[in-house]
């Protein structure tokens, strides 16, 4: 069944590196209670040297607050968001 994977890059639409450098950790609280809710649907990655948040559409059901918060943050800060269809 196909699912959508989103990547929020630490690069702005005008090509600038987003600051502060720990924005991913600040945005996504990795507390033990949250980790259970994320259940493998979200991870922080470095892609081509740029910090990014990668998550799939199932995060919306696992933790809708985090899902909406990430997308809202990306939009407000003009971060690049890509979508990819993954066949599982």
N, C-alpha and C positions, 0 to 999 in steps of 0.2 A: 504494500500500500504506500503510495507516495506521500511524502511529508515535506513541508517547507522548512529550510534551515536559513536563519538570518545571521548575518555577520555585521556587527557595528564596529567600524574601524575607528581608530584614534586619529583619523585624518579628517580635516574639515573639507567642505565642498570646494574651498579655494586652495586646497593642497597643503595647508598648514598642519603641523603636528599638534594635536590637542594637549593642553596642559590643564591640570597638573599631571605628572607622570603616573600617579596612582589612581587615576580617575576610575578605572575598572573596579578596583577593590572598594573604593568609596561608594560606588553606585550599587554594587552587588555585595551585600553583607553575607559573608560565608560563615555564618553562625551554624552550629550543629542542627538547630531546628529548621533553618532554611535549607540546608543541604538535603534533608529528607524530602522536602517539598520539591526541590529542583530535580531530584531523582534522575540525574544524568541528562537532563534537557538543556543544561546551561554550563558553559565553561569559559574561563578567561584564557586567551591564547595570544601568542605573539606571531603575527603573520607578516612576513617580510620585514621583521624588526619593529613592527607597529603593534602596540597593545590593542587587543580587540576583544569583544564579547561575542561568543557564538552560542546561539540557542535555536531550538526548534519550536514549531508551533504548539507542541504539547505543553510547553511552559505556561501558556495561557490558561490551561486547565489545572496544572499543578500548582501554580502560584500567579494568579492574574495580576496582583499588585505589582510584582516584579516585572512581568511581561510589559504591562502598560508603562511602568516607570522607565524602563530601558528605552522603549520606542519614543516616549515623550522627551526624554533627555536628549536622545539623538537628534530629534527634530529641532528642539530649542537651540542646540549647540551646533547645528548644521553639519553633523557628522555623517559620513558616508555609510549607508545601509545597503547591503546587497542581499538578495533573496536567491536561493537555489533549491530546486526541486530534487529531492532525494528519494530514490526507490528503495524501500526497505524490504 
